[in-house]
Amino acid sequence: MLALLANTALVVATLGGCMRGGGAPSVAITHPVGDALVLRIATVGGFLPAGAAFSALPSLSVYGDGRVIVPGAVAAIYPGPLLAPLLVTRLNEGGLQAVLGEVLSTGLFTQSRSFDGARNVIADAGTTAFTLHADGREVTVSVYALGAFDPSQPRAGISGEELAAHRVLAQLSTRLETLETWLPPSSWADGQSQPFAPGAIRMLVRNVDADPPDLSGIANQLVPWPGVGNPMTFGLPVTQPAGSRCGVVIGADAAAWLAALQRANQLTRFTDDHHRYEVTPRPLLPDEPRSCPTA
């Protein structure tokens, strides 16, 4: 019990350092450069349809050259845009150091670990993974059901140490996803966000000739298949959703698809040789493999 209380106190004590951020650490924190990933927050799993899981994006990705890529806002309309918007800004080295100092000051990133105790009380939630490549560390800290309950209240089945970690990681997530609210203007090489144009797009393609009309009564927008090749043989077959194929478009083909997808909505169907296809796109980030998931 004394060990548990000591560990809990350590986690809580580090929160003050985490929340006092805004300045770069006194000693430079080493990190990868260029397109290499430095920091990511991504939530996976939970009760999601296959298409939503396929197109899910990390809530934050920070790269060695200072780029910060986050999802853009999406209007609450139906049908909504088919392609989720991504925005990119760029930190300078001082700003990147401040962000890394914020993460390391929590004390939770000394080694990879998982906080899964909330599975005892909450079903079908997602798991949020914080991935850090810096300071000579390759660390992933995963926490189940982050933000799904109030960690300030004791819960049977969840240790005090884990509740403290939930509190720290929830506040860290908020801080990292709102950098513009606490980093000074001098931290940014380019503080104006711009649309991120992916160099590759992963897509699920499904023939929908036999699908019934949408229950909303809104007609499908029909758009000619913008890429090269035959959609019937696009990519490789996948098991979910049934009848789908997964592939990746790059280069000029990706640019053509990007232009078409930015004008498309959830009811857009792409046509080729009198057939209709539903497309679920997922823009690929600079560090992500140009391939489809293997599972």
C-alpha positions, 0 to 999 in steps of 0.5 A, spaced: 500 500 500 505 504 501 508 503 495 502 504 491 501 511 495 508 513 493 507 511 486 501 515 485 504 521 489 510 521 484 505 521 478 501 527 481 507 531 483 509 531 476 503 534 473 505 541 476 511 540 471 507 538 466 502 544 466 507 549 467 510 548 460 511 554 455 518 554 455 524 550 452 528 546 457 535 548 459 538 542 456 536 540 449 532 534 448 535 530 442 530 528 437 529 525 430 529 530 424 526 531 417 520 526 416 521 522 422 516 522 427 517 525 434 510 525 437 503 522 436 497 521 439 492 516 436 486 513 439 484 506 436 479 501 437 472 502 441 465 501 438 466 503 430 464 501 424 469 498 419 469 505 415 470 509 421 476 505 423 479 505 417 479 513 416 481 514 423 486 519 424 491 521 429 489 527 433 496 530 433 503 528 429 509 532 430 515 531 426 523 532 426 522 538 422 517 541 426 511 540 422 505 539 427 499 535 423 492 535 426 485 534 424 481 540 421 474 542 424 468 538 420 461 541 419 456 538 423 452 537 416 449 531 412 452 528 408 459 531 410 465 531 407 468 525 404 475 526 406 477 529 413 481 535 413 488 536 415 492 542 417 499 543 418 503 548 422 511 548 423 514 549 430 521 552 430 526 548 434 525 552 441 518 550 440 519 543 439 523 543 445 518 546 449 513 541 447 518 535 448 519 538 455 512 538 456 511 531 455 517 528 459 516 532 465 510 528 466 515 522 468 510 517 465 515 516 459 521 513 462 518 506 458 513 503 454 507 501 459 499 500 458 494 503 463 488 498 462 484 498 468 478 501 466 476 495 462 474 493 468 468 498 468 467 501 461 466 497 455 467 498 448 472 504 449 478 506 445 485 506 447 489 512 446 496 511 445 502 517 446 508 515 442 514 518 443 521 518 439 526 523 443 531 523 448 534 516 446 527 513 447 522 509 443 516 509 448 509 508 447 504 509 453 497 507 452 491 508 456 484 505 455 478 509 456 482 516 456 476 521 458 471 517 458 470 517 466 472 522 472 478 520 474 478 524 480 473 519 483 475 512 486 473 507 482 473 499 484 477 495 479 482 501 477 488 503 482 490 509 484 496 510 480 492 508 474 487 514 476 493 519 477 495 517 470 489 518 467 489 525 470 496 527 467 495 524 460 488 527 459 491 534 461 497 532 457 493 531 451 489 537 452 495 541 452 498 538 446 492 538 442 491 546 443 499 548 443 497 555 440 493 557 447 500 556 451 506 556 446 508 563 445 509 566 438 516 566 438 515 558 438 513 558 431 516 558 424 510 558 421 504 559 426 499 560 420 495 553 419 495 550 412 491 545 409 496 538 409 496 535 402 498 528 402 503 525 398 499 518 398 492 516 400 490 509 402 483 507 400 477 502 401 473 501 394 467 497 394 462 496 388 455 499 390 451 497 384 446 493 388 446 497 394 439 500 396 438 508 396 440 512 402 435 512 407 435 520 407 432 521 400 438 525 398 441 523 391 448 520 390 453 525 387 456 521 381 463 523 379 467 519 374 473 515 377 479 520 377 485 515 377 488 510 372 487 503 372 480 499 373 476 499 380 474 492 379 482 490 380 484 496 385 489 494 390 487 487 394 481 484 397 480 485 404 475 482 409 471 488 412 467 491 409 465 485 405 466 486 398 471 491 399 478 492 396 484 496 399 490 500 395 494 506 395 495 511 390 501 516 390 504 521 386 500 524 380 494 519 381 494 521 389 494 528 386 488 527 382 484 523 387 485 529 392 482 534 388 476 529 387 475 527 394 476 534 396 469 536 392 466 529 394 461 528 400 459 521 404 454 520 399 459 521 393 459 515 388 465 514 383 463 511 376 467 507 371 464 503 366 457 504 368 458 501 375 458 505 382 463 505 387 464 507 394 470 510 396 473 511 403 479 515 403 485 515 409 490 520 407 497 518 409 502 522 414 509 523 412 511 517 416 506 512 415 507 506 410 504 506 403 500 500 404 494 497 407 493 494 414 495 487 414 489 485 419 
